Amino acid sequence: MGYIDIALVVILGLALIFGLIKGFSSKHITWPMLLLSGLAGYFIGVPIGKALLNSAVGYDWLTSLYLKTIPESSIFNAPLVSDVSQRTIQLQNGLTEMGFPTFFQSLFVSNAVNLSSDVGTAIASSFSALTLFGIGFLLIFVLAFVLLRLILRPIWKTCFGEEGKNFLGRIFGGVFRVAKSTLWLLLVFVVLVLINDTMLRFGNTVIDDFLINDLGLVEQNAFPIGKLFYNTADMLVGWIIR
């Protein structure tokens, strides 16, 4: 076990003990509701946004609206080529011209919908797609949160006791604290992956070397918890922005 593995075991162990002691009080209902609402927003709201993208509002009106914000220059007026790699370079050059950091450009490139016109239209269509995805997510998120609050509040005390400290309340308190700590730790690992990626781009391998040695990223028999966190964070970063 490396230093990171030991730190993770200690943090999660303390979270479990603290959760068992504190129980599962009614104020903790907010976190599960936020998580469930977020899942509903992603799995229901985003598809709604995709459906709207195929409508006149999304494809025509909103894309045209964003197209008005695209600068007039040869970069944006150039027709898109059919080769995927060259087309990606065209879109990245356009986003760079608009001041978007290289770090986030793949998010817009992968969501470009209109690839049959010029660079400016393709970029505008990606703005339109992401806007509608966000609107769909937020609408379902808010709706799910309100409904869950109305449904779960009345039955809370019955299940977990007045202060959330009956047997079931303490079990759920421990599970909740571990889950919450896991999410925060995963966020820390996402930041670590982003920092490591940035340093590698500049040829600095200090963090990467430490992670390989401490987490045993290239070893088959390494203690899995640290590697699991890092690989999960790396997968999330790749899924979102790479």
Accessible surface in RSA format (square Angstrom, percent):
REM  Atomic radii and reference values for relative SASA: ProtOr
REM  Chains: A
REM  Algorithm: Lee & Richards
REM  Probe-radius: 1.40
REM  Slices: 20
REM RES _ NUM      All-atoms   Total-Side   Main-Chain    Non-polar    All polar
REM                ABS   REL    ABS   REL    ABS   REL    ABS   REL    ABS   REL
RES MET A   1   127.94  66.3  56.45  37.4  71.48 170.2  28.12  23.9  99.82 132.2
RES GLY A   2    16.11  19.9   0.00   N/A  16.11  19.9  13.17  36.1   2.94   6.6
RES TYR A   3   172.82  80.7 166.26  94.6   6.56  17.1 119.33  89.7  53.49  65.9
RES ILE A   4    30.85  17.6  28.53  21.3   2.32   5.6  30.85  22.2   0.00   0.0
RES ASP A   5     3.37   2.4   3.37   3.4   0.00   0.0   0.00   0.0   3.37   3.4
RES ILE A   6    86.07  49.0  85.75  63.9   0.32   0.8  86.04  62.0   0.03   0.1
RES ALA A   7    47.23  43.4  40.40  62.3   6.83  15.5  47.05  66.3   0.18   0.5
RES LEU A   8     4.35   2.4   4.35   3.1   0.00   0.0   4.35   3.1   0.00   0.0
RES VAL A   9    66.73  43.9  62.30  56.4   4.42  10.7  64.39  55.9   2.34   6.3
RES VAL A  10    78.05  51.4  71.14  64.4   6.91  16.7  77.67  67.5   0.38   1.0
RES ILE A  11    73.24  41.7  70.13  52.2   3.11   7.5  71.58  51.5   1.66   4.5
RES LEU A  12    28.74  16.0  27.27  19.5   1.46   3.7  27.58  19.4   1.15   3.1
RES GLY A  13    30.36  37.4   0.00   N/A  30.36  37.4  29.24  80.2   1.12   2.5
RES LEU A  14   111.18  61.9 107.86  77.2   3.32   8.3 108.13  75.9   3.06   8.2
RES ALA A  15    12.54  11.5   4.51   7.0   8.03  18.3  11.99  16.9   0.55   1.5
RES LEU A  16    77.03  42.9  77.03  55.1   0.00   0.0  77.03  54.1   0.00   0.0
RES ILE A  17    97.42  55.4  97.16  72.4   0.26   0.6  97.40  70.1   0.02   0.1
RES PHE A  18    91.12  45.6  89.82  55.6   1.31   3.4  90.97  55.2   0.15   0.4
RES GLY A  19     0.00   0.0   0.00   N/A   0.00   0.0   0.00   0.0   0.00   0.0
RES LEU A  20    65.35  36.4  63.63  45.5   1.72   4.3  63.76  44.8   1.59   4.3
RES ILE A  21   104.56  59.5 100.64  75.0   3.92   9.5 102.73  74.0   1.83   5.0
RES LYS A  22    96.66  47.2  91.86  56.4   4.80  11.4  34.47  31.0  62.19  66.2
RES GLY A  23     0.08   0.1   0.00   N/A   0.08   0.1   0.00   0.0   0.08   0.2
RES PHE A  24    10.18   5.1  10.18   6.3   0.00   0.0  10.18   6.2   0.00   0.0
RES SER A  25    27.37  23.1  27.12  36.2   0.25   0.6  26.43  56.3   0.94   1.3
RES SER A  26    47.01  39.7  43.40  57.9   3.61   8.3  10.43  22.2  36.58  51.2
RES LYS A  27   148.79  72.6 132.80  81.5  15.99  38.1  82.90  74.6  65.89  70.2
RES HIS A  28    12.16   6.6  12.08   8.4   0.08   0.2  10.10  10.4   2.06   2.4
RES ILE A  29     0.57   0.3   0.57   0.4   0.00   0.0   0.57   0.4   0.00   0.0
RES THR A  30    46.86  33.3  46.86  47.5   0.00   0.0  33.10  44.5  13.77  20.8
RES TRP A  31    95.77  38.4  93.30  45.2   2.47   5.8  75.58  40.3  20.19  32.8
RES PRO A  32    36.69  26.7  31.76  28.9   4.94  17.9  36.47  30.1   0.23   1.4
RES MET A  33     0.00   0.0   0.00   0.0   0.00   0.0   0.00   0.0   0.00   0.0
RES LEU A  34    67.15  37.4  62.94  45.0   4.21  10.6  63.22  44.4   3.93  10.6
RES LEU A  35    95.05  52.9  88.08  63.0   6.97  17.5  94.24  66.2   0.81   2.2
RES LEU A  36    84.38  47.0  79.98  57.2   4.40  11.1  80.00  56.2   4.38  11.8
RES SER A  37     0.00   0.0   0.00   0.0   0.00   0.0   0.00   0.0   0.00   0.0
RES GLY A  38    17.95  22.1   0.00   N/A  17.95  22.1  15.92  43.7   2.03   4.5
RES LEU A  39    84.21  46.9  82.78  59.2   1.42   3.6  83.32  58.5   0.88   2.4
RES ALA A  40    22.51  20.7  16.23  25.0   6.28  14.3  21.90  30.8   0.61   1.6
RES GLY A  41     0.00   0.0   0.00   N/A   0.00   0.0   0.00   0.0   0.00   0.0
RES TYR A  42    89.95  42.0  87.67  49.9   2.28   5.9  60.54  45.5  29.41  36.2
RES PHE A  43   134.58  67.3 117.25  72.6  17.33  45.1 119.14  72.2  15.43  44.2
RES ILE A  44    93.08  53.0  89.81  66.9   3.27   7.9  92.34  66.5   0.74   2.0
RES GLY A  45     0.00   0.0   0.00   N/A   0.00   0.0   0.00   0.0   0.00   0.0
RES VAL A  46    23.97  15.8  23.97  21.7   0.00   0.0  23.97  20.8   0.00   0.0
RES PRO A  47    64.28  46.8  57.70  52.6   6.57  23.9  58.84  48.6   5.44  33.8
RES ILE A  48    70.16  39.9  67.93  50.6   2.23   5.4  70.05  50.4   0.11   0.3
RES GLY A  49     0.00   0.0   0.00   N/A   0.00   0.0   0.00   0.0   0.00   0.0
RES LYS A  50   110.82  54.1 109.71  67.3   1.11   2.6  53.64  48.3  57.18  60.9
RES ALA A  51    63.33  58.2  48.15  74.3  15.18  34.5  54.23  76.4   9.10  24.1
RES LEU A  52    67.23  37.4  66.72  47.7   0.51   1.3  67.23  47.2   0.00   0.0
RES LEU A  53    13.08   7.3  12.80   9.2   0.28   0.7  12.80   9.0   0.28   0.8
RES ASN A  54   127.11  87.7  93.31  90.2  33.81  81.4  29.69  71.5  97.42  94.2
RES SER A  55    41.28  34.9  30.81  41.1  10.48  24.1  40.87  87.0   0.41   0.6
RES ALA A  56    69.11  63.5  57.77  89.1  11.35  25.8  60.59  85.3   8.52  22.6
RES VAL A  57    86.32  56.8  85.29  77.2   1.02   2.5  86.32  75.0   0.00   0.0
RES GLY A  58     0.00   0.0   0.00   N/A   0.00   0.0   0.00   0.0   0.00   0.0
RES TYR A  59    91.04  42.5  86.51  49.2   4.53  11.8  64.15  48.2  26.89  33.1
RES ASP A  60    77.68  54.4  74.12  73.8   3.56   8.4  29.69  69.9  47.99  47.9
RES TRP A  61   151.36  60.7 144.52  70.0   6.84  16.1 123.84  66.0  27.52  44.6
RES LEU A  62    16.20   9.0  16.20  11.6   0.00   0.0  16.20  11.4   0.00   0.0
RES THR A  63     9.93   7.1   9.93  10.1   0.00   0.0   9.20  12.4   0.73   1.1
RES SER A  64    56.58  47.8  54.27  72.4   2.31   5.3  27.63  58.8  28.95  40.6
RES LEU A  65    79.58  44.3  76.94  55.0   2.64   6.6  78.08  54.8   1.50   4.0
RES TYR A  66    59.86  27.9  59.54  33.9   0.32   0.8  36.71  27.6  23.15  28.5
RES LEU A  67    70.58  39.3  64.02  45.8   6.56  16.5  64.02  45.0   6.56  17.7
RES LYS A  68   169.75  82.8 132.90  81.5  36.85  87.7  89.29  80.4  80.46  85.7
RES THR A  69    90.73  64.5  65.29  66.2  25.44  60.6  69.50  93.3  21.23  32.1
RES ILE A  70    14.01   8.0   4.64   3.5   9.38  22.6   4.70   3.4   9.32  25.3
RES PRO A  71    60.16  43.8  46.15  42.1  14.01  50.9  57.93  47.8   2.23  13.8
RES GLU A  72   155.12  89.1 123.58  93.5  31.54  75.1  63.91 123.6  91.21  74.5
RES SER A  73    38.09  32.2  27.35  36.5  10.74  24.7  38.08  81.1   0.01   0.0
RES SER A  74    93.03  78.6  77.31 103.2  15.72  36.2  53.39 113.7  39.65  55.5
RES ILE A  75    62.74  35.7  54.94  40.9   7.80  18.8  61.42  44.2   1.32   3.6
RES PHE A  76     3.27   1.6   2.34   1.4   0.93   2.4   2.34   1.4   0.93   2.7
RES ASN A  77    84.33  58.2  68.57  66.3  15.76  37.9  24.49  59.0  59.83  57.8
RES ALA A  78    33.46  30.8  28.05  43.3   5.40  12.3  33.34  47.0   0.12   0.3
RES PRO A  79   100.61  73.3  97.53  88.9   3.08  11.2  97.65  80.6   2.96  18.4
RES LEU A  80    23.87  13.3   0.50   0.4  23.37  58.8   0.50   0.3  23.37  62.9
RES VAL A  81    64.84  42.7  57.07  51.7   7.77  18.7  63.08  54.8   1.75   4.8
RES SER A  82   106.80  90.2  82.50 110.1  24.29  56.0  53.62 114.2  53.18  74.5
RES ASP A  83    72.02  50.4  63.43  63.1   8.59  20.3  30.63  72.1  41.39  41.3
RES VAL A  84    99.74  65.6  97.55  88.3   2.19   5.3  97.55  84.8   2.19   5.9
RES SER A  85    67.68  57.2  58.60  78.2   9.08  20.9  51.00 108.6  16.68  23.4
RES GLN A  86    95.88  53.6  95.22  69.6   0.66   1.6  25.88  55.1  70.00  53.1
RES ARG A  87    46.63  19.6  46.63  23.8   0.00   0.0   0.25   0.3  46.38  28.1
RES THR A  88    39.91  28.4  39.34  39.9   0.57   1.4  26.84  36.1  13.07  19.8
RES ILE A  89    82.30  46.8  82.30  61.3   0.00   0.0  82.30  59.3   0.00   0.0
RES GLN A  90    36.21  20.2  32.97  24.1   3.24   7.7  23.80  50.7  12.41   9.4
RES LEU A  91     5.16   2.9   5.16   3.7   0.00   0.0   5.16   3.6   0.00   0.0
RES GLN A  92    62.29  34.8  62.18  45.4   0.11   0.3   9.17  19.5  53.12  40.3
RES ASN A  93    76.93  53.1  72.95  70.5   3.98   9.6  13.38  32.2  63.55  61.4
RES GLY A  94     0.00   0.0   0.00   N/A   0.00   0.0   0.00   0.0   0.00   0.0
RES LEU A  95     1.43   0.8   1.43   1.0   0.00   0.0   1.43   1.0   0.00   0.0
RES THR A  96    81.44  57.9  71.16  72.1  10.28  24.5  62.05  83.3  19.39  29.3
RES GLU A  97   100.76  57.8  72.07  54.5  28.69  68.3   9.47  18.3  91.29  74.5
RES MET A  98    53.63  27.8  19.37  12.8  34.26  81.6  26.60  22.6  27.04  35.8
RES GLY A  99    61.49  75.8   0.00   N/A  61.49  75.8  34.93  95.9  26.57  59.5
RES PHE A 100    56.87  28.5  50.43  31.2   6.45  16.8  51.74  31.4   5.13  14.7
RES PRO A 101    76.49  55.7  64.47  58.8  12.02  43.7  76.49  63.2   0.00   0.0
RES THR A 102   103.86  73.9  90.34  91.6  13.51  32.2  62.46  83.9  41.40  62.6
RES PHE A 103    45.07  22.5  37.42  23.2   7.65  19.9  38.14  23.1   6.93  19.8
RES PHE A 104    92.32  46.2  92.32  57.2   0.00   0.0  92.32  56.0   0.00   0.0
RES GLN A 105     3.66   2.0   3.66   2.7   0.00   0.0   1.11   2.4   2.55   1.9
RES SER A 106    29.37  24.8  26.11  34.8   3.26   7.5  26.64  56.7   2.74   3.8
RES LEU A 107    52.93  29.5  52.04  37.2   0.88   2.2  52.93  37.2   0.00   0.0
RES PHE A 108    30.54  15.3  29.59  18.3   0.95   2.5  29.83  18.1   0.71   2.0
RES VAL A 109    27.59  18.2  18.20  16.5   9.39  22.6  19.39  16.8   8.21  22.3
RES SER A 110    88.49  74.8  49.82  66.5  38.68  89.1  50.47 107.5  38.03  53.3
RES ASN A 111    33.12  22.8  27.40  26.5   5.72  13.8   5.65  13.6  27.47  26.6
RES ALA A 112    14.22  13.1   0.91   1.4  13.31  30.3   0.91   1.3  13.31  35.3
RES VAL A 113    61.09  40.2  38.61  35.0  22.49  54.2  42.90  37.3  18.19  49.3
RES ASN A 114    20.60  14.2  17.98  17.4   2.62   6.3   2.79   6.7  17.81  17.2
RES LEU A 115    67.12  37.4  49.63  35.5  17.49  44.0  50.34  35.4  16.78  45.1
RES SER A 116   107.55  90.9  66.54  88.8  41.01  94.5  54.90 116.9  52.65  73.8
RES SER A 117    46.79  39.5  34.38  45.9  12.41  28.6  21.96  46.8  24.83  34.8
RES ASP A 118    35.97  25.2  35.37  35.2   0.60   1.4   5.08  11.9  30.90  30.8
RES VAL A 119     1.11   0.7   1.11   1.0   0.00   0.0   1.11   1.0   0.00   0.0
RES GLY A 120     2.19   2.7   0.00   N/A   2.19   2.7   2.19   6.0   0.00   0.0
RES THR A 121    16.91  12.0  16.91  17.1   0.00   0.0  10.87  14.6   6.05   9.1
RES ALA A 122     0.00   0.0   0.00   0.0   0.00   0.0   0.00   0.0   0.00   0.0
RES ILE A 123     2.88   1.6   1.87   1.4   1.01   2.4   2.88   2.1   0.00   0.0
RES ALA A 124     0.00   0.0   0.00   0.0   0.00   0.0   0.00   0.0   0.00   0.0
RES SER A 125     1.08   0.9   1.06   1.4   0.02   0.0   1.08   2.3   0.00   0.0
RES SER A 126     0.98   0.8   0.98   1.3   0.00   0.0   0.37   0.8   0.60   0.8
RES PHE A 127    21.37  10.7  18.53  11.5   2.83   7.4  20.63  12.5   0.73   2.1
RES SER A 128     0.00   0.0   0.00   0.0   0.00   0.0   0.00   0.0   0.00   0.0
RES ALA A 129     0.76   0.7   0.76   1.2   0.00   0.0   0.76   1.1   0.00   0.0
RES LEU A 130    43.49  24.2  34.52  24.7   8.97  22.5  34.88  24.5   8.61  23.2
RES THR A 131    41.67  29.6  31.13  31.6  10.54  25.1  32.00  43.0   9.66  14.6
RES LEU A 132     7.06   3.9   7.06   5.1   0.00   0.0   7.06   5.0   0.00   0.0
RES PHE A 133    31.56  15.8  30.99  19.2   0.57   1.5  31.27  19.0   0.29   0.8
RES GLY A 134    30.64  37.8   0.00   N/A  30.64  37.8  30.30  83.1   0.34   0.8
RES ILE A 135    76.83  43.7  74.80  55.7   2.03   4.9  76.08  54.8   0.75   2.0
RES GLY A 136     0.50   0.6   0.00   N/A   0.50   0.6   0.50   1.4   0.00   0.0
RES PHE A 137    63.57  31.8  63.57  39.4   0.00   0.0  63.57  38.5   0.00   0.0
RES LEU A 138   106.47  59.3 106.16  75.9   0.31   0.8 106.40  74.7   0.07   0.2
RES LEU A 139   114.11  63.5 108.36  77.5   5.75  14.4 109.41  76.8   4.69  12.6
RES ILE A 140    26.77  15.2  26.77  19.9   0.00   0.0  26.77  19.3   0.00   0.0
RES PHE A 141    46.02  23.0  46.02  28.5   0.00   0.0  46.02  27.9   0.00   0.0
RES VAL A 142    85.74  56.4  84.42  76.4   1.32   3.2  85.73  74.5   0.01   0.0
RES LEU A 143    99.46  55.4  96.41  69.0   3.05   7.7  99.15  69.6   0.31   0.8
RES ALA A 144    16.06  14.8  11.54  17.8   4.52  10.3  15.76  22.2   0.30   0.8
RES PHE A 145    44.29  22.2  44.29  27.4   0.00   0.0  44.29  26.8   0.00   0.0
RES VAL A 146    72.53  47.7  71.63  64.8   0.90   2.2  72.38  62.9   0.15   0.4
RES LEU A 147    87.88  48.9  87.85  62.8   0.03   0.1  87.88  61.7   0.00   0.0
RES LEU A 148    37.11  20.7  37.11  26.5   0.00   0.0  37.11  26.1   0.00   0.0
RES ARG A 149   101.86  42.8 101.17  51.6   0.69   1.7  27.54  37.6  74.32  45.0
RES LEU A 150   122.20  68.1 107.56  77.0  14.64  36.8 110.89  77.9  11.32  30.5
RES ILE A 151   107.04  60.9  98.25  73.2   8.79  21.2 103.54  74.6   3.50   9.5
RES LEU A 152    42.39  23.6  42.37  30.3   0.02   0.1  42.37  29.8   0.02   0.1
RES ARG A 153    84.62  35.5  72.72  37.1  11.90  28.3  40.03  54.7  44.59  27.0
RES PRO A 154    96.60  70.4  62.91  57.3  33.70 122.5  76.06  62.8  20.54 127.7
RES ILE A 155    88.20  50.2  87.46  65.2   0.75   1.8  88.20  63.5   0.00   0.0
RES TRP A 156    19.11   7.7  18.42   8.9   0.69   1.6  19.11  10.2   0.00   0.0
RES LYS A 157   118.49  57.8 111.04  68.1   7.45  17.7  65.79  59.2  52.70  56.1
RES THR A 158   119.25  84.8  87.75  89.0  31.50  75.1  70.02  94.0  49.23  74.4
RES CYS A 159    51.56  39.0  41.50  46.3  10.06  23.6   6.85  17.4  44.71  48.2
RES PHE A 160    17.36   8.7  17.36  10.8   0.00   0.0  17.36  10.5   0.00   0.0
RES GLY A 161    19.71  24.3   0.00   N/A  19.71  24.3  18.93  51.9   0.79   1.8
RES GLU A 162   133.46  76.6 106.98  80.9  26.48  63.1  54.72 105.8  78.74  64.3
RES GLU A 163   114.66  65.8 105.63  79.9   9.02  21.5  40.18  77.7  74.47  60.8
RES GLY A 164     0.92   1.1   0.00   N/A   0.92   1.1   0.00   0.0   0.92   2.1
RES LYS A 165    90.65  44.2  76.88  47.2  13.77  32.8  31.12  28.0  59.53  63.4
RES ASN A 166    59.71  41.2  47.09  45.5  12.63  30.4  39.13  94.2  20.59  19.9
RES PHE A 167   164.08  82.1 153.27  94.9  10.80  28.1 157.06  95.2   7.01  20.1
RES LEU A 168    76.42  42.6  75.02  53.7   1.40   3.5  75.02  52.7   1.40   3.8
RES GLY A 169     0.00   0.0   0.00   N/A   0.00   0.0   0.00   0.0   0.00   0.0
RES ARG A 170    87.99  36.9  87.99  44.9   0.00   0.0  30.95  42.3  57.04  34.6
RES ILE A 171    72.74  41.4  71.36  53.2   1.38   3.3  71.63  51.6   1.11   3.0
RES PHE A 172    87.30  43.7  86.34  53.5   0.96   2.5  86.47  52.4   0.83   2.4
RES GLY A 173     0.08   0.1   0.00   N/A   0.08   0.1   0.08   0.2   0.00   0.0
RES GLY A 174     0.18   0.2   0.00   N/A   0.18   0.2   0.18   0.5   0.00   0.0
RES VAL A 175    92.63  61.0  89.42  81.0   3.21   7.7  92.05  80.0   0.58   1.6
RES PHE A 176    17.97   9.0  14.00   8.7   3.96  10.3  17.84  10.8   0.13   0.4
RES ARG A 177    43.58  18.3  42.98  21.9   0.61   1.4   6.71   9.2  36.87  22.3
RES VAL A 178    43.29  28.5  43.29  39.2   0.00   0.0  43.29  37.6   0.00   0.0
RES ALA A 179    49.25  45.3  42.79  66.0   6.46  14.7  48.60  68.4   0.64   1.7
RES LYS A 180    55.04  26.8  52.38  32.1   2.66   6.3  22.19  20.0  32.84  35.0
RES SER A 181    23.85  20.2  19.26  25.7   4.59  10.6   6.62  14.1  17.22  24.1
RES THR A 182    45.29  32.2  45.29  45.9   0.00   0.0  39.04  52.4   6.25   9.5
RES LEU A 183    86.37  48.1  80.04  57.3   6.33  15.9  80.32  56.4   6.05  16.3
RES TRP A 184   130.34  52.3 129.06  62.5   1.28   3.0 124.92  66.6   5.42   8.8
RES LEU A 185    21.03  11.7  20.94  15.0   0.09   0.2  20.99  14.7   0.04   0.1
RES LEU A 186    30.87  17.2  30.87  22.1   0.00   0.0  30.87  21.7   0.00   0.0
RES LEU A 187    91.47  50.9  88.47  63.3   2.99   7.5  90.94  63.9   0.52   1.4
RES VAL A 188    89.56  58.9  86.53  78.3   3.02   7.3  88.83  77.2   0.73   2.0
RES PHE A 189     9.17   4.6   9.17   5.7   0.00   0.0   9.17   5.6   0.00   0.0
RES VAL A 190    26.95  17.7  26.95  24.4   0.00   0.0  26.95  23.4   0.00   0.0
RES VAL A 191    69.82  45.9  69.82  63.2   0.00   0.0  69.82  60.7   0.00   0.0
RES LEU A 192    42.29  23.5  40.90  29.3   1.38   3.5  42.20  29.6   0.09   0.2
RES VAL A 193     0.11   0.1   0.11   0.1   0.00   0.0   0.11   0.1   0.00   0.0
RES LEU A 194    43.24  24.1  42.93  30.7   0.31   0.8  43.24  30.4   0.00   0.0
RES ILE A 195    80.37  45.7  77.66  57.9   2.70   6.5  80.34  57.9   0.03   0.1
RES ASN A 196     2.40   1.7   2.40   2.3   0.00   0.0   0.00   0.0   2.40   2.3
RES ASP A 197    25.29  17.7  22.94  22.8   2.35   5.6   8.56  20.2  16.72  16.7
RES THR A 198    55.52  39.5  55.52  56.3   0.00   0.0  44.56  59.9  10.96  16.6
RES MET A 199    47.41  24.6  45.04  29.8   2.37   5.7  41.13  35.0   6.28   8.3
RES LEU A 200    69.85  38.9  53.70  38.4  16.15  40.6  53.86  37.8  15.99  43.0
RES ARG A 201   149.05  62.6 109.27  55.7  39.77  94.7  59.68  81.6  89.37  54.2
RES PHE A 202   169.80  84.9 135.38  83.9  34.41  89.5 142.66  86.5  27.13  77.7
RES GLY A 203    60.97  75.2   0.00   N/A  60.97  75.2  33.44  91.8  27.53  61.7
RES ASN A 204    59.84  41.3  53.38  51.6   6.46  15.5  17.20  41.4  42.64  41.2
RES THR A 205    62.96  44.8  60.21  61.0   2.75   6.6  37.83  50.8  25.13  38.0
RES VAL A 206   104.05  68.5  97.73  88.5   6.33  15.2 101.74  88.4   2.31   6.3
RES ILE A 207    37.79  21.5  36.67  27.3   1.12   2.7  37.66  27.1   0.13   0.3
RES ASP A 208    29.05  20.4  29.03  28.9   0.03   0.1   0.00   0.0  29.05  29.0
RES ASP A 209    69.51  48.7  67.61  67.3   1.90   4.5  23.80  56.0  45.71  45.6
RES PHE A 210    96.49  48.3  91.07  56.4   5.43  14.1  95.86  58.1   0.63   1.8
RES LEU A 211     1.24   0.7   1.24   0.9   0.00   0.0   1.24   0.9   0.00   0.0
RES ILE A 212    53.73  30.6  52.18  38.9   1.55   3.7  52.18  37.6   1.55   4.2
RES ASN A 213   117.75  81.2  92.09  89.0  25.65  61.8  29.69  71.5  88.06  85.1
RES ASP A 214    19.16  13.4   6.46   6.4  12.70  30.0   7.73  18.2  11.42  11.4
RES LEU A 215     1.72   1.0   0.00   0.0   1.72   4.3   1.15   0.8   0.57   1.5
RES GLY A 216     4.50   5.5   0.00   N/A   4.50   5.5   3.74  10.3   0.75   1.7
RES LEU A 217    42.88  23.9  20.23  14.5  22.65  56.9  20.24  14.2  22.65  60.9
RES VAL A 218   116.46  76.6  84.37  76.4  32.09  77.3  93.04  80.8  23.42  63.5
RES GLU A 219    88.98  51.1  82.84  62.7   6.14  14.6  27.45  53.1  61.53  50.2
RES GLN A 220   182.44 102.0 150.89 110.3  31.55  75.1  62.38 132.8 120.06  91.1
RES ASN A 221   138.18  95.3 105.08 101.6  33.10  79.7  45.78 110.2  92.40  89.3
RES ALA A 222    22.49  20.7   5.21   8.0  17.28  39.3  12.28  17.3  10.21  27.0
RES PHE A 223    83.96  42.0  71.57  44.3  12.39  32.2  76.02  46.1   7.94  22.7
RES PRO A 224    87.04  63.4  85.64  78.1   1.40   5.1  86.75  71.6   0.29   1.8
RES ILE A 225    33.47  19.0  31.12  23.2   2.34   5.6  33.47  24.1   0.00   0.0
RES GLY A 226     0.00   0.0   0.00   N/A   0.00   0.0   0.00   0.0   0.00   0.0
RES LYS A 227    37.15  18.1  37.15  22.8   0.00   0.0  23.46  21.1  13.69  14.6
RES LEU A 228   114.11  63.5 110.44  79.0   3.67   9.2 113.71  79.9   0.40   1.1
RES PHE A 229    14.86   7.4  12.94   8.0   1.92   5.0  14.86   9.0   0.00   0.0
RES TYR A 230    18.64   8.7  18.64  10.6   0.00   0.0  10.89   8.2   7.75   9.6
RES ASN A 231    74.89  51.6  69.16  66.8   5.74  13.8  24.27  58.4  50.63  48.9
RES THR A 232    39.31  28.0  36.71  37.2   2.60   6.2  26.87  36.1  12.44  18.8
RES ALA A 233     0.00   0.0   0.00   0.0   0.00   0.0   0.00   0.0   0.00   0.0
RES ASP A 234    46.49  32.6  45.69  45.5   0.80   1.9   2.63   6.2  43.86  43.7
RES MET A 235   123.90  64.2 113.50  75.1  10.41  24.8  80.81  68.7  43.09  57.1
RES LEU A 236    47.43  26.4  47.37  33.9   0.06   0.2  47.43  33.3   0.00   0.0
RES VAL A 237     4.37   2.9   2.44   2.2   1.92   4.6   4.35   3.8   0.01   0.0
RES GLY A 238    26.08  32.2   0.00   N/A  26.08  32.2  14.13  38.8  11.96  26.8
RES TRP A 239   157.01  63.0 125.98  61.0  31.02  72.8 106.51  56.8  50.50  81.9
RES ILE A 240    88.86  50.6  79.11  58.9   9.75  23.5  83.61  60.2   5.25  14.2
RES ILE A 241    15.47   8.8  13.47  10.0   2.00   4.8  13.93  10.0   1.53   4.2
RES ARG A 242   119.21  50.1  72.12  36.8  47.09 112.1  66.65  91.1  52.55  31.9
END  Absolute sums over single chains surface
CHAIN  1 A    13973.4      12135.2       1838.2      10199.7       3773.7
END  Absolute sums over all chains
TOTAL         13973.4      12135.2       1838.2      10199.7       3773.7
